[in-house]
Amino acid sequence: MPPVFKALATIAVWVLFVVGLFALVTAFARLTGAGMGFSSSPELSLMYAYFGFGISGLFLSVLAMKLRKGLE
């Protein structure tokens, strides 16, 4: 494989990892700011969306790294 594909895969992995981590940190910050989420406000569903997006971003970054290792 040409090295450009490995470089693009590495960039994709880092972007997915950083975005997933940022989403998790944002979800924890919103959860802490909302009084531990004991209300049924519309913001609670937004926090669940942040958690889901963060976890899926981290999972996809691990999957992309496995694929990148397969390119070698």
Distance bins in CASP14 RR format, pairs under 12 A and 6 or more apart:
PFRMAT RR
TARGET T0000
AUTHOR 0000-0000-0000
RMODE 2
METHOD distances of the structure
MODEL  1
1 7 0 0 0 0 0 1 0 0 0 0 0
1 8 0 0 0 0 0 1 0 0 0 0 0
1 9 0 0 0 0 1 0 0 0 0 0 0
1 67 0 0 0 0 0 1 0 0 0 0 0
1 68 0 0 0 0 1 0 0 0 0 0 0
1 69 0 0 0 0 0 1 0 0 0 0 0
1 70 0 0 0 0 1 0 0 0 0 0 0
1 71 1 0 1 0 0 0 0 0 0 0 0
1 72 1 0 0 1 0 0 0 0 0 0 0
2 8 0 0 0 0 1 0 0 0 0 0 0
2 9 0 0 0 0 0 1 0 0 0 0 0
2 71 0 0 0 0 1 0 0 0 0 0 0
3 9 0 0 0 0 0 1 0 0 0 0 0
3 10 0 0 0 0 0 1 0 0 0 0 0
3 68 0 0 0 0 0 1 0 0 0 0 0
3 71 0 0 0 0 1 0 0 0 0 0 0
3 72 0 0 0 0 0 1 0 0 0 0 0
4 10 0 0 0 0 0 1 0 0 0 0 0
4 11 0 0 0 0 0 1 0 0 0 0 0
4 71 0 0 0 0 0 1 0 0 0 0 0
5 11 0 0 0 0 0 1 0 0 0 0 0
5 12 0 0 0 0 0 1 0 0 0 0 0
5 67 0 0 0 0 0 1 0 0 0 0 0
5 68 0 0 0 0 1 0 0 0 0 0 0
5 70 0 0 0 0 0 1 0 0 0 0 0
5 71 1 0 0 1 0 0 0 0 0 0 0
5 72 0 0 0 0 0 1 0 0 0 0 0
6 12 0 0 0 0 0 1 0 0 0 0 0
6 13 0 0 0 0 0 1 0 0 0 0 0
6 64 0 0 0 0 0 1 0 0 0 0 0
6 65 0 0 0 0 0 1 0 0 0 0 0
6 67 0 0 0 0 0 1 0 0 0 0 0
6 68 1 0 0 1 0 0 0 0 0 0 0
6 69 0 0 0 0 1 0 0 0 0 0 0
6 70 0 0 0 0 1 0 0 0 0 0 0
6 71 1 0 1 0 0 0 0 0 0 0 0
6 72 1 0 0 1 0 0 0 0 0 0 0
7 13 0 0 0 0 0 1 0 0 0 0 0
7 14 0 0 0 0 0 1 0 0 0 0 0
7 68 0 0 0 0 1 0 0 0 0 0 0
7 71 0 0 0 0 0 1 0 0 0 0 0
8 14 0 0 0 0 0 1 0 0 0 0 0
8 15 0 0 0 0 0 1 0 0 0 0 0
8 64 0 0 0 0 0 1 0 0 0 0 0
8 67 0 0 0 0 0 1 0 0 0 0 0
8 68 0 0 0 0 1 0 0 0 0 0 0
8 71 0 0 0 0 0 1 0 0 0 0 0
9 15 0 0 0 0 0 1 0 0 0 0 0
9 16 0 0 0 0 0 1 0 0 0 0 0
9 61 0 0 0 0 0 1 0 0 0 0 0
9 63 0 0 0 0 0 1 0 0 0 0 0
9 64 1 0 0 1 0 0 0 0 0 0 0
9 65 0 0 0 0 1 0 0 0 0 0 0
9 66 0 0 0 0 0 1 0 0 0 0 0
9 67 1 0 0 1 0 0 0 0 0 0 0
9 68 1 1 0 0 0 0 0 0 0 0 0
9 69 0 0 0 0 1 0 0 0 0 0 0
9 70 0 0 0 0 1 0 0 0 0 0 0
9 71 1 0 0 1 0 0 0 0 0 0 0
9 72 0 0 0 0 0 1 0 0 0 0 0
10 16 0 0 0 0 0 1 0 0 0 0 0
10 17 0 0 0 0 0 1 0 0 0 0 0
10 61 0 0 0 0 0 1 0 0 0 0 0
10 64 0 0 0 0 1 0 0 0 0 0 0
10 65 0 0 0 0 1 0 0 0 0 0 0
10 67 0 0 0 0 0 1 0 0 0 0 0
10 68 1 0 0 1 0 0 0 0 0 0 0
10 69 0 0 0 0 0 1 0 0 0 0 0
10 71 0 0 0 0 1 0 0 0 0 0 0
10 72 0 0 0 0 0 1 0 0 0 0 0
11 17 0 0 0 0 0 1 0 0 0 0 0
11 18 0 0 0 0 0 1 0 0 0 0 0
11 61 0 0 0 0 0 1 0 0 0 0 0
11 64 0 0 0 0 1 0 0 0 0 0 0
11 65 0 0 0 0 0 1 0 0 0 0 0
11 68 0 0 0 0 0 1 0 0 0 0 0
12 18 0 0 0 0 0 1 0 0 0 0 0
12 19 0 0 0 0 0 1 0 0 0 0 0
12 57 0 0 0 0 0 1 0 0 0 0 0
12 60 0 0 0 0 1 0 0 0 0 0 0
12 61 0 0 0 0 1 0 0 0 0 0 0
12 63 0 0 0 0 0 1 0 0 0 0 0
12 64 1 0 1 0 0 0 0 0 0 0 0
12 65 0 0 0 0 1 0 0 0 0 0 0
12 67 0 0 0 0 1 0 0 0 0 0 0
12 68 0 0 0 0 1 0 0 0 0 0 0
12 71 0 0 0 0 0 1 0 0 0 0 0
13 19 0 0 0 0 0 1 0 0 0 0 0
13 20 0 0 0 0 0 1 0 0 0 0 0
13 57 0 0 0 0 0 1 0 0 0 0 0
13 58 0 0 0 0 0 1 0 0 0 0 0
13 59 0 0 0 0 0 1 0 0 0 0 0
13 60 0 0 0 0 1 0 0 0 0 0 0
13 61 1 0 1 0 0 0 0 0 0 0 0
13 62 0 0 0 0 1 0 0 0 0 0 0
13 63 0 0 0 0 1 0 0 0 0 0 0
13 64 1 0 1 0 0 0 0 0 0 0 0
13 65 1 0 1 0 0 0 0 0 0 0 0
13 66 0 0 0 0 1 0 0 0 0 0 0
13 67 0 0 0 0 1 0 0 0 0 0 0
13 68 1 0 0 1 0 0 0 0 0 0 0
13 69 0 0 0 0 0 1 0 0 0 0 0
13 71 0 0 0 0 0 1 0 0 0 0 0
14 20 0 0 0 0 0 1 0 0 0 0 0
14 21 0 0 0 0 0 1 0 0 0 0 0
14 57 0 0 0 0 0 1 0 0 0 0 0
14 61 1 0 0 1 0 0 0 0 0 0 0
14 64 0 0 0 0 1 0 0 0 0 0 0
14 65 0 0 0 0 1 0 0 0 0 0 0
14 68 0 0 0 0 0 1 0 0 0 0 0
15 21 0 0 0 0 0 1 0 0 0 0 0
15 22 0 0 0 0 0 1 0 0 0 0 0
15 57 0 0 0 0 1 0 0 0 0 0 0
15 60 0 0 0 0 0 1 0 0 0 0 0
15 61 0 0 0 0 1 0 0 0 0 0 0
15 64 0 0 0 0 1 0 0 0 0 0 0
16 22 0 0 0 0 0 1 0 0 0 0 0
16 23 0 0 0 0 0 1 0 0 0 0 0
16 53 0 0 0 0 0 1 0 0 0 0 0
16 54 0 0 0 0 1 0 0 0 0 0 0
16 55 0 0 0 0 0 1 0 0 0 0 0
16 56 0 0 0 0 1 0 0 0 0 0 0
16 57 1 0 1 0 0 0 0 0 0 0 0
16 58 1 0 0 1 0 0 0 0 0 0 0
16 59 0 0 0 0 1 0 0 0 0 0 0
16 60 1 0 1 0 0 0 0 0 0 0 0
16 61 1 1 0 0 0 0 0 0 0 0 0
16 62 0 0 0 0 1 0 0 0 0 0 0
16 63 0 0 0 0 1 0 0 0 0 0 0
16 64 1 0 0 1 0 0 0 0 0 0 0
16 65 0 0 0 0 1 0 0 0 0 0 0
16 67 0 0 0 0 0 1 0 0 0 0 0
16 68 0 0 0 0 0 1 0 0 0 0 0
17 23 0 0 0 0 0 1 0 0 0 0 0
17 24 0 0 0 0 0 1 0 0 0 0 0
17 54 0 0 0 0 0 1 0 0 0 0 0
17 57 1 0 0 1 0 0 0 0 0 0 0
17 58 1 0 0 1 0 0 0 0 0 0 0
17 59 0 0 0 0 0 1 0 0 0 0 0
17 60 0 0 0 0 1 0 0 0 0 0 0
17 61 1 0 1 0 0 0 0 0 0 0 0
17 62 0 0 0 0 1 0 0 0 0 0 0
17 63 0 0 0 0 0 1 0 0 0 0 0
17 64 0 0 0 0 1 0 0 0 0 0 0
17 65 0 0 0 0 1 0 0 0 0 0 0
18 24 0 0 0 0 0 1 0 0 0 0 0
18 25 0 0 0 0 0 1 0 0 0 0 0
18 54 0 0 0 0 0 1 0 0 0 0 0
18 57 0 0 0 0 1 0 0 0 0 0 0
18 58 0 0 0 0 0 1 0 0 0 0 0
18 61 0 0 0 0 1 0 0 0 0 0 0
19 25 0 0 0 0 0 1 0 0 0 0 0
19 26 0 0 0 0 0 1 0 0 0 0 0
19 50 0 0 0 0 0 1 0 0 0 0 0
19 53 0 0 0 0 1 0 0 0 0 0 0
19 54 1 0 0 1 0 0 0 0 0 0 0
19 55 0 0 0 0 0 1 0 0 0 0 0
19 56 0 0 0 0 0 1 0 0 0 0 0
19 57 1 0 0 1 0 0 0 0 0 0 0
19 58 0 0 0 0 1 0 0 0 0 0 0
19 60 0 0 0 0 1 0 0 0 0 0 0
19 61 0 0 0 0 1 0 0 0 0 0 0
20 26 0 0 0 0 1 0 0 0 0 0 0
20 27 0 0 0 0 1 0 0 0 0 0 0
20 50 0 0 0 0 1 0 0 0 0 0 0
20 51 0 0 0 0 0 1 0 0 0 0 0
20 52 0 0 0 0 1 0 0 0 0 0 0
20 53 1 0 0 1 0 0 0 0 0 0 0
20 54 1 1 0 0 0 0 0 0 0 0 0
20 55 1 0 0 1 0 0 0 0 0 0 0
20 56 1 0 0 1 0 0 0 0 0 0 0
20 57 1 0 1 0 0 0 0 0 0 0 0
20 58 1 0 1 0 0 0 0 0 0 0 0
20 59 0 0 0 0 1 0 0 0 0 0 0
20 60 0 0 0 0 1 0 0 0 0 0 0
20 61 1 0 0 1 0 0 0 0 0 0 0
20 62 0 0 0 0 0 1 0 0 0 0 0
21 27 0 0 0 0 0 1 0 0 0 0 0
21 28 0 0 0 0 0 1 0 0 0 0 0
21 50 0 0 0 0 0 1 0 0 0 0 0
21 53 0 0 0 0 0 1 0 0 0 0 0
21 54 1 0 0 1 0 0 0 0 0 0 0
21 55 0 0 0 0 0 1 0 0 0 0 0
21 57 0 0 0 0 1 0 0 0 0 0 0
21 58 1 0 0 1 0 0 0 0 0 0 0
21 61 0 0 0 0 1 0 0 0 0 0 0
22 28 0 0 0 0 0 1 0 0 0 0 0
22 29 0 0 0 0 0 1 0 0 0 0 0
22 50 0 0 0 0 1 0 0 0 0 0 0
22 53 0 0 0 0 1 0 0 0 0 0 0
22 54 0 0 0 0 1 0 0 0 0 0 0
22 57 0 0 0 0 0 1 0 0 0 0 0
22 58 0 0 0 0 0 1 0 0 0 0 0
23 29 0 0 0 0 0 1 0 0 0 0 0
23 30 0 0 0 0 0 1 0 0 0 0 0
23 46 0 0 0 0 0 1 0 0 0 0 0
23 47 0 0 0 0 0 1 0 0 0 0 0
23 48 0 0 0 0 0 1 0 0 0 0 0
23 49 0 0 0 0 1 0 0 0 0 0 0
23 50 1 0 1 0 0 0 0 0 0 0 0
23 51 1 0 0 1 0 0 0 0 0 0 0
23 52 1 0 0 1 0 0 0 0 0 0 0
23 53 1 0 1 0 0 0 0 0 0 0 0
23 54 1 1 0 0 0 0 0 0 0 0 0
23 55 0 0 0 0 1 0 0 0 0 0 0
23 56 0 0 0 0 1 0 0 0 0 0 0
23 57 1 0 0 1 0 0 0 0 0 0 0
23 58 0 0 0 0 1 0 0 0 0 0 0
23 60 0 0 0 0 0 1 0 0 0 0 0
23 61 0 0 0 0 0 1 0 0 0 0 0
24 30 0 0 0 0 0 1 0 0 0 0 0
24 31 0 0 0 0 0 1 0 0 0 0 0
24 47 0 0 0 0 0 1 0 0 0 0 0
24 49 0 0 0 0 0 1 0 0 0 0 0
24 50 1 0 0 1 0 0 0 0 0 0 0
24 51 1 0 0 1 0 0 0 0 0 0 0
24 52 0 0 0 0 1 0 0 0 0 0 0
24 53 0 0 0 0 1 0 0 0 0 0 0
24 54 1 0 1 0 0 0 0 0 0 0 0
24 55 1 0 0 1 0 0 0 0 0 0 0
24 56 0 0 0 0 0 1 0 0 0 0 0
24 57 0 0 0 0 1 0 0 0 0 0 0
24 58 1 0 0 1 0 0 0 0 0 0 0
24 59 0 0 0 0 0 1 0 0 0 0 0
25 31 0 0 0 0 0 1 0 0 0 0 0
25 32 0 0 0 0 0 1 0 0 0 0 0
25 50 0 0 0 0 1 0 0 0 0 0 0
25 51 0 0 0 0 0 1 0 0 0 0 0
25 53 0 0 0 0 0 1 0 0 0 0 0
25 54 0 0 0 0 1 0 0 0 0 0 0
25 58 0 0 0 0 0 1 0 0 0 0 0
26 32 0 0 0 0 0 1 0 0 0 0 0
26 33 0 0 0 0 0 1 0 0 0 0 0
26 46 0 0 0 0 1 0 0 0 0 0 0
26 47 0 0 0 0 1 0 0 0 0 0 0
26 49 0 0 0 0 0 1 0 0 0 0 0
26 50 1 0 1 0 0 0 0 0 0 0 0
26 51 0 0 0 0 1 0 0 0 0 0 0
26 52 0 0 0 0 0 1 0 0 0 0 0
26 53 0 0 0 0 1 0 0 0 0 0 0
26 54 0 0 0 0 1 0 0 0 0 0 0
27 33 0 0 0 0 0 1 0 0 0 0 0
27 34 0 0 0 0 0 1 0 0 0 0 0
27 37 0 0 0 0 0 1 0 0 0 0 0
27 43 0 0 0 0 0 1 0 0 0 0 0
27 44 0 0 0 0 0 1 0 0 0 0 0
27 45 0 0 0 0 0 1 0 0 0 0 0
27 46 0 0 0 0 1 0 0 0 0 0 0
27 47 1 0 1 0 0 0 0 0 0 0 0
27 48 0 0 0 0 1 0 0 0 0 0 0
27 49 0 0 0 0 1 0 0 0 0 0 0
27 50 1 1 0 0 0 0 0 0 0 0 0
27 51 1 0 1 0 0 0 0 0 0 0 0
27 52 0 0 0 0 1 0 0 0 0 0 0
27 53 0 0 0 0 1 0 0 0 0 0 0
27 54 1 0 0 1 0 0 0 0 0 0 0
27 55 0 0 0 0 1 0 0 0 0 0 0
28 34 0 0 0 0 0 1 0 0 0 0 0
28 36 0 0 0 0 0 1 0 0 0 0 0
28 37 0 0 0 0 0 1 0 0 0 0 0
28 47 0 0 0 0 1 0 0 0 0 0 0
28 50 0 0 0 0 1 0 0 0 0 0 0
28 51 0 0 0 0 1 0 0 0 0 0 0
28 54 0 0 0 0 0 1 0 0 0 0 0
29 35 0 0 0 0 0 1 0 0 0 0 0
29 43 0 0 0 0 0 1 0 0 0 0 0
29 47 0 0 0 0 1 0 0 0 0 0 0
29 50 0 0 0 0 1 0 0 0 0 0 0
29 51 0 0 0 0 0 1 0 0 0 0 0
30 36 0 0 0 0 0 1 0 0 0 0 0
30 37 0 0 0 0 1 0 0 0 0 0 0
30 41 0 0 0 0 0 1 0 0 0 0 0
30 42 0 0 0 0 0 1 0 0 0 0 0
30 43 1 0 0 1 0 0 0 0 0 0 0
30 44 0 0 0 0 1 0 0 0 0 0 0
30 45 0 0 0 0 0 1 0 0 0 0 0
30 46 1 0 0 1 0 0 0 0 0 0 0
30 47 1 0 1 0 0 0 0 0 0 0 0
30 48 0 0 0 0 0 1 0 0 0 0 0
30 49 0 0 0 0 0 1 0 0 0 0 0
30 50 1 0 0 1 0 0 0 0 0 0 0
30 51 0 0 0 0 1 0 0 0 0 0 0
31 37 1 0 1 0 0 0 0 0 0 0 0
31 38 0 0 0 0 0 1 0 0 0 0 0
31 39 0 0 0 0 0 1 0 0 0 0 0
31 41 0 0 0 0 0 1 0 0 0 0 0
31 43 0 0 0 0 1 0 0 0 0 0 0
31 44 0 0 0 0 1 0 0 0 0 0 0
31 46 0 0 0 0 0 1 0 0 0 0 0
31 47 1 0 1 0 0 0 0 0 0 0 0
31 48 0 0 0 0 1 0 0 0 0 0 0
31 50 0 0 0 0 1 0 0 0 0 0 0
31 51 0 0 0 0 1 0 0 0 0 0 0
32 47 0 0 0 0 0 1 0 0 0 0 0
33 39 0 0 0 0 0 1 0 0 0 0 0
33 41 0 0 0 0 0 1 0 0 0 0 0
33 43 0 0 0 0 1 0 0 0 0 0 0
33 44 0 0 0 0 0 1 0 0 0 0 0
33 47 0 0 0 0 1 0 0 0 0 0 0
34 40 0 0 0 0 0 1 0 0 0 0 0
34 41 1 0 0 1 0 0 0 0 0 0 0
34 42 0 0 0 0 0 1 0 0 0 0 0
34 43 1 0 1 0 0 0 0 0 0 0 0
34 44 1 0 0 1 0 0 0 0 0 0 0
34 45 0 0 0 0 0 1 0 0 0 0 0
34 46 0 0 0 0 1 0 0 0 0 0 0
34 47 1 0 0 1 0 0 0 0 0 0 0
34 48 0 0 0 0 0 1 0 0 0 0 0
34 50 0 0 0 0 0 1 0 0 0 0 0
35 41 0 0 0 0 0 1 0 0 0 0 0
35 43 0 0 0 0 0 1 0 0 0 0 0
35 44 0 0 0 0 0 1 0 0 0 0 0
35 47 0 0 0 0 0 1 0 0 0 0 0
36 44 0 0 0 0 0 1 0 0 0 0 0
36 47 0 0 0 0 0 1 0 0 0 0 0
37 43 0 0 0 0 1 0 0 0 0 0 0
37 44 1 0 1 0 0 0 0 0 0 0 0
37 45 0 0 0 0 0 1 0 0 0 0 0
37 46 0 0 0 0 0 1 0 0 0 0 0
37 47 1 0 0 1 0 0 0 0 0 0 0
37 48 0 0 0 0 0 1 0 0 0 0 0
37 51 0 0 0 0 0 1 0 0 0 0 0
38 44 0 0 0 0 1 0 0 0 0 0 0
38 47 0 0 0 0 0 1 0 0 0 0 0
39 45 0 0 0 0 0 1 0 0 0 0 0
39 47 0 0 0 0 0 1 0 0 0 0 0
41 47 0 0 0 0 1 0 0 0 0 0 0
41 48 0 0 0 0 0 1 0 0 0 0 0
42 48 0 0 0 0 0 1 0 0 0 0 0
42 49 0 0 0 0 0 1 0 0 0 0 0
43 49 0 0 0 0 0 1 0 0 0 0 0
43 50 0 0 0 0 0 1 0 0 0 0 0
44 50 0 0 0 0 0 1 0 0 0 0 0
44 51 0 0 0 0 0 1 0 0 0 0 0
45 51 0 0 0 0 0 1 0 0 0 0 0
45 52 0 0 0 0 0 1 0 0 0 0 0
46 52 0 0 0 0 0 1 0 0 0 0 0
46 53 0 0 0 0 0 1 0 0 0 0 0
47 53 0 0 0 0 0 1 0 0 0 0 0
47 54 0 0 0 0 0 1 0 0 0 0 0
48 54 0 0 0 0 0 1 0 0 0 0 0
48 55 0 0 0 0 0 1 0 0 0 0 0
49 55 0 0 0 0 0 1 0 0 0 0 0
49 56 0 0 0 0 0 1 0 0 0 0 0
50 56 0 0 0 0 0 1 0 0 0 0 0
50 57 0 0 0 0 0 1 0 0 0 0 0
51 57 0 0 0 0 0 1 0 0 0 0 0
51 58 0 0 0 0 0 1 0 0 0 0 0
52 58 0 0 0 0 1 0 0 0 0 0 0
52 59 0 0 0 0 1 0 0 0 0 0 0
52 60 0 0 0 0 0 1 0 0 0 0 0
53 59 0 0 0 0 0 1 0 0 0 0 0
53 60 0 0 0 0 0 1 0 0 0 0 0
54 60 0 0 0 0 1 0 0 0 0 0 0
54 61 0 0 0 0 1 0 0 0 0 0 0
55 61 0 0 0 0 0 1 0 0 0 0 0
55 62 0 0 0 0 0 1 0 0 0 0 0
56 62 0 0 0 0 0 1 0 0 0 0 0
56 63 0 0 0 0 0 1 0 0 0 0 0
57 63 0 0 0 0 1 0 0 0 0 0 0
57 64 0 0 0 0 1 0 0 0 0 0 0
57 65 0 0 0 0 0 1 0 0 0 0 0
58 64 0 0 0 0 0 1 0 0 0 0 0
58 65 0 0 0 0 0 1 0 0 0 0 0
59 65 0 0 0 0 0 1 0 0 0 0 0
59 66 0 0 0 0 0 1 0 0 0 0 0
60 66 0 0 0 0 0 1 0 0 0 0 0
60 67 0 0 0 0 0 1 0 0 0 0 0
61 67 0 0 0 0 0 1 0 0 0 0 0
61 68 0 0 0 0 0 1 0 0 0 0 0
62 68 0 0 0 0 0 1 0 0 0 0 0
62 69 0 0 0 0 0 1 0 0 0 0 0
63 69 0 0 0 0 0 1 0 0 0 0 0
63 70 0 0 0 0 0 1 0 0 0 0 0
64 70 0 0 0 0 0 1 0 0 0 0 0
64 71 0 0 0 0 0 1 0 0 0 0 0
65 71 0 0 0 0 0 1 0 0 0 0 0
65 72 0 0 0 0 0 1 0 0 0 0 0
66 72 0 0 0 0 0 1 0 0 0 0 0
END
